[in-house]
Amino acid sequence: MSTLAELRTRARRLADAVGNNFFTDAEINDYINSGLGELHDILVSKFEDYSVSSVSFSLVKDQASYTFSSISLNNFYKALGVDLIDGNDTVRVPRYSFQERNTYSENSSYYTRTGRKNLRYNINGTSITFMPVPEEVHTIKIWYVPHCTKLSSDGATVDNNLALNWEEYAVTLAALKMRQKEETSTTSLERELDRLTARIEEASRNRDAGEPMSITDEGMGLTVTSNEYNNWP
């Protein structure tokens, strides 16, 4: 993958600003990182799991909320799912909405009729909160999308989850911002950025082209194909 220095050189060439001291390297670096952040947003919105991380921690009895810093979740962007690990069993923990925050006011609601723990979670700012208040100590695993990592040195490289030609989005955006500062025409670069956006959005869909789309059973956390769903008992 390309380095920050290589992306900066390409941006200068595209903006016809090679050797132009009107733009500092640090300034162009900021433009490039801004473009990589926008590209990250585009890919995350496609829900194709281009960037996935996880962190595990232990519940504390009678403690409902946990700050991200206390569970070493330092680069959180968006949650993908939460699991509760109970011995050899891993159970999906569903999310609750803010409007449901007082649903479980009694500890008797901690278990469902089948005995399965009825735990739910919600992301609040920089904390994750569970309800009802945990009565037992279990391991929680959070699957999440990390935020875009800033390229801070010339030798830093773009995340290898990104297709090589998608880097051009950040290069084009940087060149466009350079032209804006220079107060020269940006029309051609705006058109190119629109073209790149459409191409990336189309190409990033259906990352696993060999498998059909599926439907998730919300109760069990299972995923079934459309054919299996049609024949479900």
Secondary structure, DSSP 8 states (H G I E B T S, - for coil): --BHHHHHHHHHHHTT-TT-TTS-HHHHHHHHHHHHHHHHHHHHTTTS-SS-EEEEEE--TT--EEETGGGT--SEEEEEEEEEEETTEEEEE-B--GGGTTS--SGGGGB-TTS-B--EEEEETTEEEEES---S--EEEEEEEE------STT-B--TTS-GGGGHHHHHHHHHHHHHHHT---HHHHHHHHHHHHHHHHHTS-S-TTS--EEEETTTTEEEEHHHHHT--
